[in-house]
Amino acid sequence: IVSSSRLREIMKEASLPPDDPDTPLSVTLAIVESDSTVVYYKVTDGFVIPDPPDDTEDVDNKQWRKKRKKLFK
């Protein structure tokens, strides 16, 4: 298990300096299982508002609109 402080150290060493100083540090963590399944996680230092979904059906979903309103308040 990797602690949050260790992840922060890894991000500082592995990340390229961001173009915008307000952009949080981030790294992509890849976890490989024995059956060759790979799962990718984007780990950031701080909170990042997620991008809207690509699927147009999700955009029209009332639940998504409620969540989006809460995020941008």
C-alpha positions as a printed NumPy array, in Angstrom:
array([[  0.   ,   0.   ,   0.   ],
       [  1.272,   3.441,  -0.937],
       [  0.57 ,   6.343,   1.412],
       [ -0.678,   9.715,   0.204],
       [  2.592,  11.355,   1.24 ],
       [  4.564,   8.791,  -0.789],
       [  2.308,   9.399,  -3.816],
       [  2.967,  13.148,  -3.469],
       [  6.742,  12.487,  -3.454],
       [  6.415,  10.329,  -6.584],
       [  4.338,  13.014,  -8.328],
       [  6.929,  15.7  ,  -7.573],
       [  9.735,  13.54 ,  -8.981],
       [  7.888,  12.082, -11.99 ],
       [  5.752,  15.011, -13.176],
       [  6.818,  17.536, -15.745],
       [  6.356,  21.125, -14.601],
       [  2.849,  22.282, -15.585],
       [  2.462,  25.062, -18.165],
       [  0.047,  26.816, -15.84 ],
       [  1.267,  27.176, -12.22 ],
       [ -2.335,  26.735, -10.993],
       [ -2.51 ,  23.253, -12.557],
       [ -2.062,  20.525,  -9.909],
       [  0.64 ,  17.9  , -10.305],
       [ -0.605,  14.623, -11.754],
       [  0.654,  11.209, -12.793],
       [ -1.019,   8.275, -14.512],
       [ -0.794,   5.12 , -12.422],
       [ -1.05 ,   1.815, -14.32 ],
       [ -1.823,  -1.382, -12.411],
       [ -1.179,  -4.666, -14.241],
       [ -2.824,  -7.919, -13.156],
       [ -1.404, -11.4  , -13.761],
       [ -3.932, -11.928, -16.608],
       [ -2.471,  -8.829, -18.386],
       [ -5.434,  -6.631, -17.498],
       [ -4.291,  -3.022, -17.114],
       [ -6.192,  -0.387, -15.141],
       [ -5.165,   3.272, -15.402],
       [ -5.756,   5.9  , -12.725],
       [ -4.986,   9.589, -13.075],
       [ -3.747,  10.71 ,  -9.667],
       [ -3.645,  14.445,  -8.939],
       [ -2.399,  16.512,  -6.037],
       [ -5.662,  18.119,  -4.925],
       [ -9.181,  18.171,  -6.319],
       [ -9.88 ,  18.363, -10.04 ],
       [-13.371,  18.827, -11.505],
       [-13.999,  15.922, -13.9  ],
       [-14.533,  16.485, -17.607],
       [-18.127,  16.059, -18.796],
       [-18.95 ,  12.631, -20.246],
       [-18.434,  12.038, -23.973],
       [-21.669,  10.078, -24.294],
       [-24.544,  12.417, -25.255],
       [-27.055,  10.179, -23.477],
       [-25.305,  10.89 , -20.168],
       [-25.349,  14.641, -20.786],
       [-29.133,  14.568, -21.122],
       [-29.505,  12.554, -17.952],
       [-31.197,  14.578, -15.18 ],
       [-28.933,  13.059, -12.572],
       [-25.806,  14.262, -14.425],
       [-27.241,  17.787, -14.668],
       [-27.922,  17.837, -10.91 ],
       [-24.363,  16.729, -10.151],
       [-22.948,  19.29 , -12.576],
       [-24.924,  22.117, -10.94 ],
       [-23.527,  21.118,  -7.54 ],
       [-19.949,  21.029,  -8.873],
       [-20.097,  24.539, -10.317],
       [-21.772,  26.264,  -7.324]])
